[in-house]
Amino acid sequence: MMHEKQKGLVRSGKKELSRYFFMKRTMDICISIILLFLLSPLLAFISYQIVKKEGRPILSRKSCVGKNGRGFEMLYFRTMTNPSRVIHAFPEAKTKTIPIHYYQQSISIVTPTGRWLKKYNLDKLPQLWNVLKGEMSFVGPLAKESDKNNLANSSRLSMRPGLTGLNLIEEIEKHSQAYGEEERFYCKYCSFKLDIKIAWKSVKKTLTN
């Protein structure tokens, strides 16, 4: 699979890579600002729906590894129930003290609003803010949660995590050998041509789901 992708691809030199990263960051800023402005009514509507039907918080945060090993909080619209909110909905919660293990053993489930957000990948819209801040890019290696193993992987940490990437469009499972190969391939042969190809396939996949 990998050798077929390498046909026609050449590893860029330092000057080309510097130009590529500069232009990529410039485009990330411009596109994220435009999308945040155009989608602001939709963002406001989703926020209102979450507060009205499921309550606060509106956003969920996941601690992830960013460029050069810097940690950041990846944003999502909240799609899961808040266990403490579910527990307090019971009549007993108004008159009795709730043991701490009830919170620990409570299981979050997808909310009604969360189901359609996930269906159309709208839960990821707040990540446009991550892109604007420079914590993420539109295309790149997929973000991973913070842990010692991910901090040790220096090849992928040289780039900003992407909203989409090769592993996402090809539906490769995490922790598999192919998953790591795809990341190394992207880091080695990253280019505007490859980014456009990945972005186009991601859009097609979202529209056909």
Phi, psi and omega in degrees: 000317184290320183292334177290324180290331186286348180297125178083359180257137179233137180291129184287152175281177184298317181296317180296320179294319179298317179295319180298311182294323178295312181293323180296316179294320178300316179293322177302316181296310183297312183292320180295322178296315180298314182293320178297323178290311183293325184266004182304321176298320179293318178299318179294320180295315180297317179300317179297317180297318180295314180296318183292316186266323184242350181082186180273160004280159179280322185252150169250151181232140177233127179285119184232166177268130180250197181298138180059026175080007180284133179280152175207163180261111179279129188264145174220156163287138182293127180243354183250155177291153174268113185307318182295326179291321179295316181297316182290349179283341179288145181303324183297335184293341183278340184240348184235155174281133184267121179301147183297329183292340175296321179292317183294327184266354180292143182249128177283143176233160182291133180280163176303316177294321180298328181297314181281337174295315179293322182302320182253014179058027180282344179294342182269358183303323178300343179291349172300328177291322175299321179294314180299322181285348180090010178276335181223170174232168179289324180232136179171185174299142182291143182294144177237150179293151183293125169198171184298322181296318181290326178294334181280346183273086188288333184295318182279336182283353177283354181232154175289139175298150183252155172295331176219164181192180183301318182296329181285313183289336179261002176053048178272133183289143177296155177071002176273161179296322181296329180298312179294324179296320179296320179295315180295323178298314181295315180299328182279321187246021181303136181197167177297323180298315180292320179299316180296320179297316179294315181298318181296316179294326178294318179296315179299317181295320180293319182289333182269350179287000000 
